[in-house]
Amino acid sequence: MNAQDTLFSFINRWECDENDHLNVQYYFSRFEEADRQFQLLSGLSDAVVGARRVRHVRYHKELRTGDLITVKSFVAFDGPHMLTVVHELRNGGTGDLAATAIDGYEPGTASAKDLRNRFKSVLGNMPIEAAPRGIVASPAGSRATLDATLSAGAEICFRGTVLPRHIGSDGRADDGFALSAFTDAVAHVWQRTPMTHQYLSEHNYGRVAVEMKLSWLSPLKTGDMFLVASAPTGAQEKTFSIRHHLFESRTKRLAAVCDVVALVMDLSTRKAVPLPEGAQKDIPRLNQR
């Protein structure tokens, strides 16, 4: 494998959440920076492969305050997309795989041979740990409207404004911005389920995401006001799914969609626990009106 070292980092206390581990928005910001570095090292760009369609993240092990982070990145042609860029984020102290991200691109099929030759120095095989598991690989569709989303059972659970600090090097709001909005919104989504704040506090449980897929449909810029409309979409024995829609408020334009697989974690044992009785039946009904 010809993976490139694309990030060396460190976890600050202020980046950790109420579960005392690295908040998901900071995983995305690390992957964002690793990707910038990889593009410089590899020559990959929008002009060569088109815009990124989707970023799919899986979380494998917790990272805590003071942990070191390293990221290696490479291109995989055996991934779920026409061209897949893989980022492997590890605990720099132990070497354990903590999270993976796969970025999906869809260049023209006629360019496949040229791209394989262009990126032969950074090629690797798609690792099974990074493969989508609870969320399909394909990008979210762009046809959802705010009215239809609310009619289907979603509720507005966050409002905000894009500020200069949210803008990436390309002049558009970046992944970290979107994830910070979804992170603040998601507690209100959980509150609609049997896993309320009171329930979690009484049992010393925490809210945890294990898989996320972010699809950008249109850009946001400084000054744009936005809202997040979200709803639970399904449930299993130990996990349930959520979909966040991020709309620009003035025109109701869909900017991004984030799909999430979440679970309840016992904060003492740091292990997943089954959802409370009835949750598998109750949660899907929240998205039906």
C-alpha positions as CSV (number, residue, x, y, z in Angstrom):
1,M,0.0,0.0,0.0
2,N,1.2,3.5,-0.9
3,A,-0.6,5.4,1.8
4,Q,0.5,9.0,2.6
5,D,1.0,10.4,6.0
6,T,-1.5,13.3,6.0
7,L,-2.1,14.3,9.6
8,F,-0.4,14.5,12.9
9,S,-2.6,15.9,15.7
10,F,-3.5,15.8,19.4
11,I,-6.8,15.9,21.3
12,N,-7.5,18.9,23.4
13,R,-9.8,18.8,26.4
14,W,-12.2,21.3,24.9
15,E,-12.8,19.0,21.9
16,C,-14.3,16.3,24.1
17,D,-18.0,16.1,24.8
18,E,-20.2,15.0,27.7
19,N,-19.2,11.4,27.1
20,D,-15.5,12.4,27.8
21,H,-14.4,11.4,24.3
22,L,-13.6,13.3,21.1
23,N,-16.8,14.9,19.6
24,V,-17.7,13.7,16.1
25,Q,-17.3,17.2,14.6
26,Y,-13.6,17.1,15.4
27,Y,-13.1,13.7,13.6
28,F,-14.6,15.4,10.5
29,S,-12.3,18.4,10.9
30,R,-9.3,16.1,11.1
31,F,-10.4,14.2,8.0
32,E,-11.0,17.5,6.3
33,E,-7.4,18.6,7.0
34,A,-6.0,15.2,6.1
35,D,-7.8,15.4,2.8
36,R,-6.4,18.9,2.0
37,Q,-2.9,17.5,2.6
38,F,-3.6,14.4,0.5
39,Q,-4.8,16.5,-2.4
40,L,-1.5,18.5,-2.3
41,L,0.6,15.3,-2.1
42,S,-1.3,13.3,-4.7
43,G,-2.4,15.9,-7.2
44,L,-6.1,15.0,-6.7
45,S,-8.4,17.9,-7.3
46,D,-12.0,18.8,-8.4
47,A,-10.5,19.6,-11.8
48,V,-9.3,16.0,-12.1
49,V,-12.0,13.9,-10.5
50,G,-14.9,16.2,-9.9
51,A,-16.3,17.4,-6.6
52,R,-16.5,15.0,-3.7
53,R,-20.0,13.5,-3.6
54,V,-20.0,12.0,-0.1
55,R,-17.9,11.4,3.0
56,H,-18.7,8.2,5.0
57,V,-17.2,7.9,8.5
58,R,-17.1,4.9,10.8
59,Y,-16.0,5.1,14.4
60,H,-14.1,2.1,15.8
61,K,-12.5,3.1,19.1
62,E,-12.8,6.0,21.4
63,L,-10.3,8.8,21.6
64,R,-9.8,10.7,24.8
65,T,-8.1,13.9,26.0
66,G,-4.4,13.9,25.4
67,D,-4.4,11.1,22.8
68,L,-2.3,11.5,19.7
69,I,-3.8,11.3,16.2
70,T,-2.2,10.2,12.9
71,V,-4.0,9.8,9.6
72,K,-2.8,7.9,6.4
73,S,-4.7,8.4,3.1
74,F,-4.7,6.6,-0.2
75,V,-6.8,6.0,-3.3
76,A,-8.8,2.8,-3.6
77,F,-10.3,1.7,-6.9
78,D,-12.0,-1.3,-5.3
79,G,-14.1,0.8,-3.0
80,P,-17.9,1.5,-3.3
81,H,-17.4,4.6,-5.6
82,M,-15.8,5.1,-9.0
83,L,-12.9,6.6,-7.2
84,T,-12.6,6.3,-3.4
85,V,-10.2,8.1,-1.2
86,V,-9.6,6.3,2.2
87,H,-8.5,8.0,5.3
88,E,-7.4,5.9,8.3
89,L,-7.3,7.7,11.6
90,R,-5.3,6.0,14.4
91,N,-4.4,6.6,18.0
92,G,-0.8,7.7,17.6
93,G,0.2,6.3,20.9
94,T,-1.2,2.7,20.5
95,G,-1.6,2.4,16.8
96,D,-5.3,1.3,17.2
97,L,-7.6,2.2,14.4
98,A,-10.0,4.8,15.8
99,A,-12.0,5.9,12.7
100,T,-12.1,5.7,9.0
101,A,-13.5,7.9,6.3
102,I,-14.1,7.1,2.6
103,D,-14.6,10.0,0.2
104,G,-16.6,9.2,-2.9
105,Y,-16.0,10.7,-6.3
106,E,-17.7,9.9,-9.6
107,P,-15.4,10.8,-12.5
108,G,-16.3,9.6,-16.0
109,T,-15.9,5.9,-16.6
110,A,-13.8,6.7,-19.7
111,S,-11.1,8.2,-17.5
112,A,-10.7,5.1,-15.3
113,K,-7.5,3.9,-16.9
114,D,-5.9,7.4,-16.9
115,L,-6.8,7.9,-13.2
116,R,-5.3,4.5,-12.2
117,N,-2.0,5.6,-13.9
118,R,-2.2,9.1,-12.4
119,F,-2.6,7.9,-8.9
120,K,-0.5,4.7,-9.0
121,S,1.9,6.1,-6.4
122,V,-0.9,6.5,-3.8
123,L,-3.0,3.3,-4.5
124,G,-4.2,0.9,-1.9
125,N,-6.9,-1.7,-1.3
126,M,-10.2,-0.8,0.3
127,P,-10.0,-2.0,3.9
128,I,-13.0,-3.9,5.2
129,E,-13.0,-1.7,8.4
130,A,-13.9,1.4,6.3
131,A,-16.6,-0.2,4.2
132,P,-20.2,1.1,4.8
133,R,-22.1,-1.1,7.3
134,G,-25.3,0.4,8.5
135,I,-25.7,3.1,5.9
136,V,-25.7,2.7,2.1
137,A,-22.7,4.1,0.3
138,S,-24.5,6.2,-2.3
139,P,-24.8,9.9,-1.8
140,A,-28.2,11.3,-0.5
141,G,-30.6,12.5,-3.1
142,S,-31.2,16.2,-3.6
143,R,-34.9,16.3,-4.1
144,A,-36.1,16.7,-0.5
145,T,-37.9,19.9,0.3
146,L,-38.3,21.4,3.7
147,D,-42.1,21.2,3.6
148,A,-42.0,17.5,2.6
149,T,-39.4,16.7,5.2
150,L,-41.5,18.2,8.0
151,S,-44.6,16.6,6.7
152,A,-42.8,13.2,6.8
153,G,-42.2,13.6,10.6
154,A,-38.9,15.6,10.9
155,E,-38.8,18.5,13.2
156,I,-36.7,21.7,13.2
157,C,-34.1,21.2,15.9
158,F,-31.4,23.8,15.1
159,R,-31.1,27.3,13.6
160,G,-27.9,29.2,12.9
161,T,-25.8,31.5,10.8
162,V,-22.7,30.7,8.7
163,L,-19.9,32.8,10.2
164,P,-16.4,33.5,8.8
165,R,-14.8,30.8,11.1
166,H,-17.0,28.2,9.4
167,I,-15.6,28.7,5.9
168,G,-13.0,26.3,4.5
169,S,-10.1,27.1,2.1
170,D,-12.5,26.8,-0.9
171,G,-14.7,29.6,0.3
172,R,-17.6,27.3,1.4
173,A,-18.9,26.2,4.8
174,D,-16.9,23.1,5.7
175,D,-17.6,19.6,7.1
176,G,-16.8,20.7,10.7
177,F,-19.4,23.4,10.5
178,A,-22.1,21.0,9.3
179,L,-21.2,18.5,12.0
180,S,-21.2,21.1,14.7
181,A,-24.8,22.0,13.8
182,F,-25.9,18.3,13.6
183,T,-24.2,17.6,17.0
184,D,-26.1,20.4,18.7
185,A,-29.4,19.3,17.0
186,V,-29.1,15.6,17.7
187,A,-29.9,15.8,21.4
188,H,-33.3,17.2,20.5
189,V,-33.9,14.2,18.2
190,W,-33.0,11.8,21.0
191,Q,-35.5,13.6,23.2
192,R,-38.3,12.4,20.9
193,T,-37.3,8.8,21.5
194,P,-37.6,6.7,24.7
195,M,-33.9,7.5,25.3
196,T,-34.6,11.0,26.7
197,H,-32.1,13.1,28.7
198,Q,-33.8,11.9,31.9
199,Y,-33.5,8.3,30.9
200,L,-29.8,8.6,30.0
201,S,-29.0,10.5,33.2
202,E,-30.8,8.0,35.4
203,H,-28.8,5.0,33.9
204,N,-25.5,6.8,33.4
205,Y,-25.7,6.3,29.7
206,G,-24.5,8.4,26.8
207,R,-25.4,9.2,23.2
208,V,-22.9,7.8,20.7
209,A,-22.6,7.8,16.9
210,V,-20.9,4.8,15.2
211,E,-21.4,5.6,11.6
212,M,-22.1,8.8,9.6
213,K,-22.5,9.8,6.0
214,L,-22.4,13.4,4.9
215,S,-23.6,14.4,1.5
216,W,-23.2,18.1,0.4
217,L,-25.9,19.1,-2.2
218,S,-25.2,22.8,-2.5
219,P,-22.7,25.2,-0.9
220,L,-23.2,27.7,2.0
221,K,-21.3,30.9,2.4
222,T,-20.6,33.5,5.1
223,G,-23.8,35.2,6.2
224,D,-26.2,32.4,5.1
225,M,-28.8,31.5,7.7
226,F,-29.7,27.9,8.0
227,L,-31.8,25.3,9.8
228,V,-31.6,21.6,10.5
229,A,-34.7,19.4,10.3
230,S,-34.2,15.9,11.7
231,A,-35.9,12.7,12.5
232,P,-35.2,9.1,13.7
233,T,-35.7,6.7,10.7
234,G,-35.4,3.2,12.1
235,A,-34.2,1.0,15.0
236,Q,-32.5,-2.3,15.7
237,E,-31.8,-4.1,19.0
238,K,-28.8,-1.8,19.9
239,T,-28.8,0.9,17.2
240,F,-31.1,3.4,15.6
241,S,-30.8,5.7,12.6
242,I,-31.3,9.4,12.2
243,R,-31.4,11.7,9.1
244,H,-30.5,15.4,9.3
245,H,-31.4,17.8,6.5
246,L,-29.6,21.1,6.5
247,F,-31.5,23.9,4.6
248,E,-30.6,27.4,3.8
249,S,-33.4,29.4,5.6
250,R,-34.2,32.2,3.1
251,T,-34.8,30.1,0.0
252,K,-35.3,26.7,1.8
253,R,-32.6,25.3,-0.4
254,L,-31.2,21.9,0.6
255,A,-27.5,22.2,1.4
256,A,-26.6,18.9,3.0
257,V,-27.9,15.6,4.4
258,C,-26.3,13.6,7.1
259,D,-27.3,10.0,7.9
260,V,-26.3,8.6,11.3
261,V,-26.3,5.3,13.1
262,A,-26.3,5.8,16.8
263,L,-26.4,3.7,20.0
264,V,-26.6,4.0,23.7
265,M,-23.4,3.5,25.6
266,D,-23.0,2.6,29.3
267,L,-20.5,5.3,30.5
268,S,-19.1,3.0,33.2
269,T,-18.4,0.0,31.0
270,R,-18.0,2.0,27.8
271,K,-20.0,-0.6,26.0
272,A,-23.2,-0.5,23.9
273,V,-26.5,-1.5,25.7
274,P,-29.8,-2.6,24.1
275,L,-32.4,0.1,23.4
276,P,-35.1,0.3,26.0
277,E,-38.2,-2.0,25.6
278,G,-40.5,-0.8,22.9
279,A,-38.0,1.5,21.2
280,Q,-37.7,-0.7,18.0
281,K,-41.5,-0.1,17.5
282,D,-41.8,3.4,18.7
283,I,-38.9,5.0,16.8
284,P,-40.0,4.2,13.2
285,R,-43.4,5.7,14.0
286,L,-41.8,9.1,14.8
287,N,-41.1,9.5,11.1
288,Q,-44.7,8.8,10.0
289,R,-47.5,11.3,9.9
